[in-house]
Amino acid sequence: GGVSKEHPFELTEEDLAYISTFSLVHTSNNSYMDSQLEKIHRAGIPISYDFSGRWKQEAYIDTISSVIDYGFFSCPDASEDEIRQLCRRVVSNGCSLAIVTRGKNGSVVYDGIQFYSHVSKPVDALDTLGAGDSFAAAFLLSLLDTEDIETSMEAGAQFAADTCMINGAFGCGIPFEDS
């Protein structure tokens, strides 16, 4: 859990003033700063949040999705119906975009009006560590630049594929079999 779990922080007005100089705040369910999201939201700073694989925890999703702008979910084994229900729930709570990564099955984005789907880039992956984070980073940068969902999904898919061609965070990967 790290330092943030043991010693939660409180954002000050000075912190919020500094944060507001950026285009976006990105955080996750592992940051232990959920209690600060409302402050950031009230300050008018766009928030991106990575729920990771915690997409079945409805009360948690409802609480967080009401104060964020972009919600990312990792759902490689979810059905199309489960993904659509999740996306509708997140956006109905106030989140602008629900973004679902599905590993080799591509990605889905919902903006409250339309569902967008994008295929993943087929590669002979060395390691998938960081692919979801890479997708999120490239998607958000492209979205901030172009404001186009489909272009941003393409950017995310390409960067995620590129990341899969690099051995893991420790400089070496472990063998895996694609099922």
N, C-alpha and C positions, 0 to 999 in steps of 0.2 A: 503493500500500500504506500510506502514511501513517506516522506516528510509531510506532505499535504494531508494525509490521513491522520497522522499522529498530532499534527499541529495545524488545524484548519485556519485559514486566513480570512480576514474581513477586508474587502476592498474599501478604500477611503475615497473621498472626493478627489483627492490628488491622483489616485490610481485610475479612477474613472476618466478624469480629464486626459491622462496620458493614453489610456486605451482608446479613447474617442479619436485619437489622431490616426488610427488605423481604419481600414475599410471593413474589417470583419474580425470577430473573435472566434477562434475555433477551439473547442474543448471536447471532452469525452466523459463517459461514465467512469473512467479510471482516474479522473483528475481530482476528485473529491472537492469540487467547487460548485456543486449543484445549488447550495444555499446562496451563492452569489449571483446566479443567473438573473434573478428578478431585478437586482440593482443594475446590471448591464443592460437588460431589456428596457428598463425605465429611462436609462440614459440615452436610449435611441441608437445603440450600437448593435448592428446586425450580429447574430450569433449562429454559428454552425456547431452542431453537436453530434458526436459519433456515439450511437447507442451500442455499437458493436453487435454482438449476438443477443442482446437483451430485448428482443422484439416481442416476446410473449408476455412481458410483465406490464399489463395494461395500466394499472394505477400509476406506475412509474412513468410510463410513456405519456399518459395524460398530463401529469404534473409538469414534466419537462417540455413537452411539445407546445404548451401554452405560452412559453416565453422565448422560444427560439424561432429562427427564420428558416434554417436548413437542417433537416434531420436525416442522418445517415444510419442505415441498418444493414447488417450483414446477414443475409438469408439464403445461403446457397442451396438449401434443401427444402425451402418453403414452396408450397403450391402457388399457382397463379392466383387462385382465390384468396389464399392467406395474405399474399403480397398486396393485392388490391384492397382488402379489408384494412390492413395495417396502414397503407397510404391514406386511405379515406379518413381513418380515425385521426391520424397525425395532423392532416391538413384541416380537418373540421375543428380541431382544438386551437387553431390559430397559426400553425407553422406554414410558411409560404410554400416550401417544397419538401416532399418526402422522397428521399433518394435511397434506393435499395440496390445493393450489390449482391450478385448471385454467383460469384466465382466464374467458372467456365460457362455458366448460363447467361452471362451478360449483366445488364442493369436495367432498372425501371425507375422512372421519375414521374411523380404526380404533382401537378400544380393546382389542383382543385377543379380543373376543367378537363384536362386531358392527361392520359397516360402516355408516356414516351418509353419505348423499349430500344435497347441497343445491344448488339451482340458483342461478346468479348473477342479480343484479338487472339486467334489460335497461335500458341507458341509451344515449343518443347521446353516447358518450365524447368529451371534448375531449382528454384525455391519460390514459394508463394508468399513468404514472409514480407509484409509491408505492402502487398498489392492493394488491399483495401484503402490503406492510408494514402497510397500514391494516387489511387483513383480520386479520392476526396480532394486532395490538394490540387490536382490538375483540373478537376471539374470546377472547383471554386474559383481558381485563378481565371479560368476561361470565362466562367459566368460573370465575374466582376468586370472582365474586359469586354465581352461580346454581348452579354445579356441574352444569349441564345442557348436554350437547353440542349438541343441536339448537337450543336458544335461542342458544348461542354462535355456531353457524354462521350463523344468521340475522343476528346482530349484526355478524359479520365481513363477510357479503355486503353488508349495507346500507352500512357504512362504506367498503368498497372501491368500491361504486357511487358514493357521494358524492365520493370522492377522484377518480374518473374525470371528474367534472364540473368540475375545477379544472385550469387550465393548470399545467404542470410546475414543478419546484422552482425554476426560474429566472424564473418569472413569465410565461413564454410557452411555448407548445407548438409542435410542428411537425406539419404535416398527415400523416395516415396513412390507408391504405386497409385496411379490414377484409377479410381474405381468406376 
